[in-house]
Amino acid sequence: MEILLMARLLVYVSAVLSIMTLRLERRILRRVECAAISSATQSLETKFRSLDLLAR
């Protein structure tokens, strides 16, 4: 009986940890994605400024 309760508790804790890990991964991916978009935007802005200076 105690073994069954311990097994259930272990499954519950494992499920909670899995959910927490997935949420953390999502947050990290969002931050990385935002940083990549920001970097790409800055790169494009620099290229457009260079083209604008060349056109003058």
Phi, psi and omega in degrees: 000313179295324180295319179296317177296318178296321179295317178298316179298318179297318178296318179297312180298319179298318179295317179297316179296322178297316179296317180297320179296317179297319179296318179295318178299319179298316179298315180297315180298320178299317180294318179296318179298315179297319179295320180294318179296317179298316180296316179295321179296316179297320179298316179295319179299318179297317180296318179293323177297318179298316179296321180296319179294323179292328182287340183281000000 
